[in-house]
Amino acid sequence: MIHKVLSLALLAMLLSSEAGALFEKGGATGVGARPLGMGGAFVALADESSAVYWNPAGLSDLKGAEVYLSYDRIFNGKIEYYFPTFAVPLWKGITIGGAWERKDFVDSSDHAIEDTVYFSLATPLMPNRWLMAGMNCKYLSATSDFPDVGGTGFGIDTGLLLSLPLKQWGAGKDLRFGWSVQDWSTTIEEKKGVTQELPVVHRIGTSYRYDEWVAVEADLENFKDSSVSKPSSNRRRFGIEIRPGALVTFIHKVATGMPFPGDLDDILSGLIALRCGYVGFATVPGRFSTGASLAYYGFGLDYAYLGHAGNLGDSHRFSFSYSLGRKPCLFGDKRPARPAEPPPAPQIVSPPPAALPTATPETRLNIAVADLQADGVSSADASVIANLLRGELVKTNVFNVIEKQNMEKVLSEQAFQQTGCTTQECAIKLGKLLNVQRIVVGSFGKLLSRYFINVRVVNVETGKVTYADEAKGETVDAIEAGLKLMSARLAINMK
């Protein structure tokens, strides 16, 4: 009997016009087991497709296409909460997405449904995605067995995300600041002719990641909620996420100076995550949340436990995701091949030996290959490409190539951080520290299913770019073939 009364009271609170009616912004709102496991502190991290809800600017930071499904049954099973979404990066961080948010008030004699359909767009505003912006255009619809309750409307959400890389200062991975506004001037035209304006929700937050193994975030949320006595309410959200496997790889790398072999580094880093969070409400005591996840080759399963006030019961929330851009992505993929005819091996055509210039050990140019910038791929993949390029340059017998270990030793003695060194000025400084005549800088990136390698050769003495080249392909064999040809062309055209 108590549950029946609670159900009717809840439905009346969420759907009655006197209470602020449709699309309530109460404490149970929010999507995604991962964000909710962190207490809903996610406006700055926003690095999965549930960012459609928390901060649409975060979609621009996705590494690949992603589909996502969140399902919750809350308030002692009185409401079913669905949130399927997808996001697809198109070009240089420009990403489109969409989502469907449904609240189904199932355990009531007066059935009601609230639907919100999202159309999302996100784009970088600065190079290297330091600043990103996003927007949702929404269609809202509510239906009910009450004859006069229901309506439709349109709304807009916006978001900004500032991501500051910290590796070059040795202060961690990144520091991020997020800001989003939900329901700019969103109105619902109700069946009985009344126009209802939805409360605007402002979110601002900051997150810090020391490395892949730990992330912390603190958010402040401000909104006008008709279900509380204060005209304006604030929520304080705090969350932390720890990846034990990434901590193991971090300790191993610090202790040995080398990552784990193959793709073990990436598998351990993303396999398990543990979370906890806290949210403080305006009129009721705050609540803690916990969560965990498993991820493997792009598949992810997230769980969160949340406590609610009074007799509303606790909730167990689940999310499932699949991402084409999750690590490991290109190298070390040990999954069985699909039972299909393998593609023909690419023809590797190298220039004949006579075409390469001859050089004695005394006349060879001293050259170094800087770490390549990772664009849409993992830093481990970019490091593999740089090592392959060094090996191919050695085979030309035209260069004296500085080994990676020797580079790192010299740079560590000089306290120089080469990560992110892609500008001409940085390349000159790096080349002088390594005492070489030429320095190779560039990037390794991915667009849809194709990988791209872009390099530039800088004359350390003159500061001029003397040569530029690129290679592309969709398989490891194609990439290796492109590197062979790139190294041969570089040897022929070196000045």
C-alpha positions in Angstrom: 0.0 0.0 0.0 2.8 2.3 0.8 4.4 1.7 -2.6 1.1 2.4 -4.3 0.7 5.8 -2.5 4.4 6.6 -3.2 3.9 5.8 -6.9 0.9 8.0 -7.2 2.5 10.9 -5.3 5.6 10.7 -7.5 3.6 10.7 -10.7 1.5 13.7 -9.5 4.7 15.6 -8.5 6.3 15.1 -11.9 3.2 15.6 -14.1 0.9 18.1 -12.3 0.9 21.5 -13.8 0.9 23.1 -10.3 4.2 21.4 -9.4 6.1 22.5 -12.4 4.9 19.5 -14.4 6.8 18.0 -17.3 10.4 17.1 -17.6 11.3 17.5 -14.0 15.0 18.3 -13.1 14.9 16.4 -9.8 17.7 14.6 -8.1 17.2 11.3 -10.0 17.9 12.8 -13.4 21.1 12.0 -15.2 22.2 9.3 -17.6 25.1 6.9 -17.9 26.4 4.5 -15.3 29.9 5.9 -15.5 29.0 9.6 -14.9 26.5 8.6 -12.2 29.0 6.4 -10.5 31.1 9.5 -10.1 28.2 11.4 -8.6 27.3 13.0 -11.9 30.6 15.0 -11.9 31.2 14.7 -15.7 30.9 18.1 -17.3 34.7 18.4 -17.7 35.7 14.8 -18.4 32.8 14.2 -20.9 34.9 11.7 -22.9 32.2 9.3 -24.0 29.0 9.6 -26.0 26.9 10.2 -22.8 28.4 13.7 -23.1 25.4 14.4 -25.2 23.6 14.9 -21.9 26.3 16.3 -19.7 28.3 18.5 -22.1 27.9 18.1 -25.9 31.3 19.7 -26.5 32.9 16.5 -25.2 31.8 14.6 -28.4 34.6 16.4 -30.2 37.1 14.5 -28.1 36.0 11.0 -29.1 38.6 8.8 -30.8 36.1 6.9 -33.0 32.4 6.2 -33.6 30.5 5.0 -30.5 27.1 3.6 -29.7 25.8 3.7 -26.1 22.8 2.3 -24.2 21.9 3.2 -20.6 19.0 1.6 -18.8 17.8 2.3 -15.3 14.8 1.4 -13.2 14.5 4.0 -10.4 12.2 4.9 -7.5 11.5 1.3 -6.4 10.8 0.3 -10.0 8.2 3.0 -10.7 10.2 4.6 -13.6 12.1 3.0 -16.4 14.8 5.3 -17.7 16.3 4.7 -21.2 19.1 6.5 -23.0 20.4 5.1 -26.3 22.9 7.3 -28.1 25.5 7.3 -30.9 28.3 9.6 -32.0 30.4 9.7 -35.2 33.6 11.8 -35.6 33.6 13.1 -39.2 36.8 15.1 -39.8 39.4 16.7 -37.5 37.2 16.5 -34.4 33.9 17.6 -36.0 31.4 15.1 -34.6 27.7 14.5 -35.0 25.5 12.5 -32.6 22.0 11.7 -31.5 20.2 10.3 -28.5 16.8 9.3 -27.3 15.9 9.9 -23.6 12.8 8.2 -22.3 11.2 8.2 -18.8 8.4 5.6 -18.7 6.2 5.8 -15.6 5.3 2.1 -15.7 4.1 1.3 -12.2 1.0 3.5 -12.1 -2.6 3.3 -13.1 -2.2 6.5 -15.0 0.6 5.7 -17.4 2.9 8.5 -18.6 5.9 8.8 -20.9 8.4 11.7 -21.4 10.6 11.5 -24.6 13.5 13.8 -25.6 15.2 13.3 -28.9 18.7 14.9 -29.3 20.5 16.0 -32.4 24.1 16.9 -31.6 27.0 18.7 -33.2 30.5 19.3 -31.7 33.6 20.9 -33.1 37.1 22.0 -32.0 37.6 25.8 -31.8 41.4 25.6 -31.5 44.2 23.4 -32.9 45.0 20.2 -31.0 41.4 20.3 -29.5 42.4 22.5 -26.6 39.0 24.3 -26.9 35.8 22.5 -28.0 32.2 23.5 -28.4 29.0 21.5 -28.8 25.2 22.0 -29.1 22.1 19.9 -28.9 18.8 20.6 -30.7 16.0 18.7 -28.9 12.5 17.7 -29.5 10.4 17.0 -26.4 7.2 15.1 -26.1 5.1 14.0 -23.1 2.0 11.8 -23.1 -0.2 10.6 -20.2 -3.4 8.8 -19.5 -4.5 12.1 -17.8 -6.6 13.8 -20.5 -5.1 17.2 -20.0 -1.5 16.3 -19.3 1.0 16.2 -22.1 2.6 18.4 -24.6 5.5 19.0 -27.0 8.3 21.5 -27.4 11.8 22.3 -28.6 15.0 23.1 -26.8 18.7 23.8 -27.1 21.7 22.8 -25.0 25.2 24.2 -25.4 28.6 23.4 -24.0 32.3 24.4 -23.9 35.3 22.3 -23.0 38.8 23.5 -22.4 41.5 20.8 -22.2 45.0 21.8 -21.2 47.7 19.2 -21.7 50.2 19.0 -18.8 52.7 16.4 -19.9 55.2 19.0 -21.3 55.4 20.5 -17.7 55.6 17.1 -16.1 52.4 17.9 -14.1 50.2 15.0 -15.2 48.1 14.3 -18.3 45.6 17.1 -18.5 43.5 19.7 -16.7 40.0 20.2 -18.1 37.3 22.9 -17.6 33.7 22.3 -18.7 30.6 24.5 -18.9 27.2 23.5 -20.2 23.8 25.0 -20.2 20.8 22.7 -20.5 17.4 23.9 -21.9 18.1 27.4 -23.2 14.6 29.0 -23.5 12.9 25.5 -23.7 9.1 25.7 -23.6 6.5 23.0 -23.7 3.1 23.7 -25.2 0.7 21.7 -23.0 -2.5 20.1 -24.2 -4.6 22.4 -22.1 -3.2 25.5 -23.8 -0.6 26.4 -21.1 3.0 27.2 -22.0 5.5 25.8 -19.6 9.1 27.0 -19.5 11.6 24.4 -18.4 14.2 25.3 -15.8 17.6 26.2 -17.2 20.4 24.0 -15.7 23.9 25.5 -15.6 26.9 23.2 -15.0 30.5 24.1 -14.5 33.3 21.8 -13.4 37.0 21.0 -13.6 38.8 17.6 -13.8 42.4 16.6 -13.4 44.1 13.4 -14.8 47.6 12.7 -13.5 47.8 9.7 -15.9 45.5 7.1 -17.4 45.0 5.5 -14.0 43.3 8.3 -12.0 40.8 11.1 -12.7 39.1 13.4 -10.3 36.4 16.0 -10.9 34.3 18.6 -9.0 31.2 20.2 -10.5 28.7 22.8 -9.4 25.2 22.7 -10.9 22.6 25.5 -10.6 19.0 25.3 -11.6 15.4 26.3 -10.7 13.5 23.2 -9.5 9.8 23.5 -8.9 9.9 20.5 -6.5 12.0 22.4 -3.9 11.2 25.4 -1.9 14.1 27.5 -2.9 13.7 29.5 -6.1 17.2 28.5 -7.2 19.0 25.4 -6.2 22.6 24.3 -6.3 24.0 20.8 -6.4 27.6 20.0 -5.6 29.1 16.9 -7.4 32.4 15.2 -6.8 33.8 12.1 -8.4 37.0 10.0 -8.7 37.8 7.2 -11.2 40.7 4.8 -10.7 41.9 2.2 -13.2 44.0 -0.4 -11.4 45.5 -1.9 -14.5 46.7 1.5 -15.7 48.3 2.0 -12.3 50.2 -1.3 -12.8 51.4 -0.2 -16.2 52.4 3.2 -14.9 54.4 1.7 -12.1 56.1 -0.8 -14.5 57.0 2.0 -16.9 58.5 4.1 -14.1 60.4 1.2 -12.7 61.7 -0.2 -16.0 61.5 2.7 -18.4 59.6 0.5 -20.9 56.0 -0.4 -21.5 54.6 -3.9 -21.3 55.2 -5.9 -24.6 52.6 -6.0 -27.4 49.2 -4.7 -26.6 49.2 -5.8 -22.9 49.8 -2.1 -21.9 46.6 -1.0 -23.5 44.5 -4.0 -22.4 45.5 -3.6 -18.8 45.0 0.2 -18.9 41.3 0.0 -20.0 40.2 -3.4 -18.6 38.8 -2.4 -15.2 37.7 0.9 -13.6 36.5 1.7 -10.1 34.5 4.9 -9.2 32.9 6.7 -6.3 31.1 10.0 -6.1 29.1 12.3 -4.0 26.2 14.7 -4.8 24.9 17.3 -2.4 21.3 18.4 -2.8 19.5 21.7 -1.8 17.0 20.3 0.7 17.9 16.7 1.5 21.2 15.1 2.8 23.8 14.4 0.1 24.3 10.9 -1.3 27.3 8.8 -2.2 27.5 6.6 -5.3 29.9 3.9 -6.5 30.5 2.2 -9.8 32.7 -0.1 -11.8 33.3 -1.1 -15.4 34.8 -3.7 -17.7 36.2 -2.9 -21.1 37.8 -4.9 -23.8 38.5 -4.1 -27.5 35.9 -1.4 -27.6 33.2 -3.2 -25.7 32.3 -1.6 -22.3 30.0 -2.5 -19.5 29.4 0.0 -16.7 27.5 -0.3 -13.4 26.6 2.3 -10.8 24.9 2.2 -7.4 23.0 5.3 -6.2 21.2 5.9 -3.0 18.1 8.1 -3.0 16.3 10.0 -0.2 13.4 8.7 1.9 11.4 5.8 0.6 12.5 6.3 -3.0 14.8 3.3 -2.8 18.3 2.7 -4.2 19.0 2.3 -7.8 21.3 0.1 -9.8 22.2 1.6 -13.2 23.8 -0.1 -16.2 25.3 1.1 -19.4 26.7 -0.7 -22.4 28.9 0.8 -25.1 30.9 -0.1 -28.1 33.5 2.2 -29.6 35.5 1.8 -32.8 38.2 4.1 -31.3 39.0 2.4 -28.0 42.4 1.0 -27.4 44.1 -1.1 -28.6 43.2 -0.1 -32.1 45.9 -0.7 -34.8 48.8 -2.7 -33.5 48.8 -5.9 -31.4 45.2 -6.9 -32.2 45.2 -10.6 -31.3 41.5 -11.2 -32.0 40.7 -14.0 -34.5 40.2 -12.9 -38.0 36.8 -13.1 -39.5 36.2 -16.1 -41.7 36.5 -14.2 -45.0 38.9 -14.1 -47.8 42.0 -12.1 -46.7 42.8 -9.1 -48.8 45.8 -9.4 -51.1 49.1 -8.2 -49.5 50.1 -4.8 -50.8 52.9 -4.6 -53.2 56.0 -3.1 -51.5 58.0 -1.4 -54.1 61.3 0.0 -52.9 63.6 2.1 -55.1 66.5 0.1 -56.5 69.7 0.4 -54.5 71.3 2.4 -57.3 68.7 5.1 -56.9 69.8 5.8 -53.3 72.7 8.2 -52.8 75.9 6.7 -51.5 77.4 7.9 -48.2 80.4 7.0 -46.2 80.1 6.9 -42.4 82.0 10.2 -42.3 79.5 11.9 -44.7 76.3 10.6 -43.3 73.9 13.2 -41.9 73.1 13.0 -38.2 69.3 12.8 -37.9 66.8 12.2 -35.1 63.1 11.3 -35.3 61.0 13.1 -32.6 57.9 11.4 -31.1 55.0 11.7 -33.5 51.9 13.5 -32.4 49.0 11.1 -31.9 45.8 12.4 -33.6 42.9 10.0 -33.1 45.1 7.1 -32.2 46.9 6.0 -29.0 50.3 7.4 -28.1 51.6 3.8 -28.0 50.7 3.4 -31.7 52.4 6.7 -32.6 55.5 5.6 -30.7 55.6 2.3 -32.7 55.4 4.3 -36.0 58.3 6.5 -34.9 60.4 3.5 -34.1 59.6 1.9 -37.5 60.6 5.1 -39.3 63.9 5.1 -37.4 64.6 1.6 -38.5 63.8 2.3 -42.1 66.1 5.4 -42.1 69.0 3.3 -40.8 68.5 0.8 -43.7 69.1 3.5 -46.3 72.8 3.8 -45.2 72.5 7.6 -45.7 71.9 8.7 -42.1 73.4 8.3 -38.6 70.1 7.9 -36.7 69.9 8.7 -33.0 68.4 5.8 -31.1 65.3 6.5 -29.0 67.0 5.4 -25.7 69.9 7.8 -26.4 67.5 10.6 -27.2 65.5 10.1 -23.9 68.7 10.0 -21.9 70.0 13.3 -23.4 66.6 15.0 -23.0 66.1 13.8 -19.5 69.5 15.2 -18.5 68.4 18.5 -20.1 64.9 18.3 -18.5 63.4 18.7 -22.0 59.9 17.3 -22.6 59.5 16.3 -26.3 55.8 15.3 -26.1 53.8 17.6 -28.3 57.0 19.0 -30.0 55.5 19.6 -33.4 56.4 23.3 -34.1 59.4 24.4 -36.1 60.8 26.3 -33.1 60.5 23.3 -30.8 62.1 21.0 -33.4 65.1 23.4 -33.7 65.6 23.4 -30.0 65.3 19.6 -29.8 67.8 19.1 -32.7 70.4 21.4 -31.0 70.1 19.5 -27.7 70.6 16.2 -29.6 73.5 17.6 -31.7 72.0 16.5 -35.0 71.9 18.2 -38.4 68.3 17.2 -39.2 65.2 16.5 -37.0 62.1 14.7 -38.2 58.8 15.8 -36.7 55.2 15.0 -37.6 52.0 13.2 -36.7 50.3 9.9 -36.9 46.5 10.0 -37.2 43.3 8.3 -38.2 40.4 9.5 -40.3 37.5 7.0 -40.5 39.3 3.7 -41.5 42.5 5.1 -42.9 45.7 6.0 -41.1 48.0 8.9 -42.1 51.6 9.6 -41.4 52.8 13.2 -42.0 56.5 14.2 -41.5 58.6 17.3 -41.9 62.4 17.5 -41.9 63.9 20.6 -40.3 67.4 21.8 -40.9 68.6 22.5 -37.4 71.2 25.0 -38.5 69.0 27.2 -40.8 65.7 26.5 -39.1 64.0 25.8 -42.5 61.8 22.9 -43.4 63.8 21.1 -46.2 61.5 18.2 -46.9 57.9 17.0 -46.2 56.2 13.8 -47.0 53.2 11.6 -46.1 52.1 8.0 -46.1 48.7 6.4 -45.7 47.0 3.0 -45.5 44.3 1.0 -43.8 46.4 -2.0 -42.6 49.7 -2.6 -40.8 51.3 -4.0 -44.0 50.2 -0.9 -45.9 51.7 1.4 -43.2 55.0 -0.5 -43.2 55.2 -0.3 -47.0 54.5 3.5 -46.9 57.3 3.9 -44.3 59.8 2.1 -46.6 59.0 4.4 -49.5 58.9 7.5 -47.3 62.4 6.7 -46.0 63.8 6.1 -49.5 62.3 9.3 -50.8 63.7 11.2 -47.8 67.2 9.8 -48.5 67.0 10.8 -52.2 65.7 14.3 -51.6 67.7 15.2 -48.5 69.5 18.5 -48.7 
